[in-house]
Amino acid sequence: MQRMTVPPYLIPASVLASEPVEVTRAPEMVLVDEKPKVNSNFPGRTAYRMAVEVVRGTKEKTLFDGRSAEVPILDEISVTVWTASAPSAQVGQYVRLAGVMVGAVDGSTYVQATGVTAVKREGGK
């Protein structure tokens, strides 16, 4: 059976909504005119932007010694998280996103969520 890979112009929403993802850029409050960004659709919440890494699929790669290995195809995705306080997430940490929403405006794709929960790695790390 052939492997499927999500093309780079699409976002693997099912992964964002169900799988742990690795934080690659820590959450930062989004400012508009030097004030925290708010939205009436998310009352009592402020926008924080962070980036996470997702696996789009896998590919076969030939190594320097001629052996082949299956390696992941990774992509970094920016996520706006609407929360009452700064999400507790650090670079390298795995998290689950809650309330994932994906949309597009004028050819740009946006990912938003309403929460972030830390996930412990197997082995307790």
URHU-V167999 format. One record per residue. N is the residue number from 1. OMEGA is omega in whole degrees, -180 to 180 (none if undefined). Layout:
# URHU-V167999
N,OMEGA  N,OMEGA
This chain:
# URHU-V167999
1,179  2,176  3,176  4,177  5,177  6,-180  7,-175  8,179  9,176  10,179  11,180  12,-174  13,-179  14,177  15,-180  16,-176  17,-174  18,-174  19,171  20,178  21,-178  22,178  23,179  24,174  25,-176  26,179  27,175  28,179  29,177  30,180  31,174  32,-176  33,178  34,177  35,178  36,180  37,176  38,-179  39,-178  40,177  41,180  42,-175  43,178  44,-178  45,180  46,-180  47,173  48,180  49,177  50,177  51,178  52,179  53,179  54,177  55,179  56,-177  57,178  58,176  59,176  60,-178  61,176  62,-179  63,-176  64,-178  65,177  66,177  67,176  68,180  69,175  70,-177  71,180  72,170  73,-174  74,177  75,176  76,-178  77,176  78,-179  79,171  80,-179  81,180  82,-178  83,180  84,177  85,-176  86,177  87,178  88,-179  89,-179  90,177  91,-180  92,-180  93,174  94,-178  95,169  96,177  97,178  98,177  99,-176  100,178  101,179  102,179  103,180  104,177  105,177  106,176  107,177  108,-180  109,-178  110,175  111,178  112,180  113,180  114,177  115,179  116,178  117,179  118,178  119,177  120,175  121,175  122,-177  123,174  124,-179  125,none
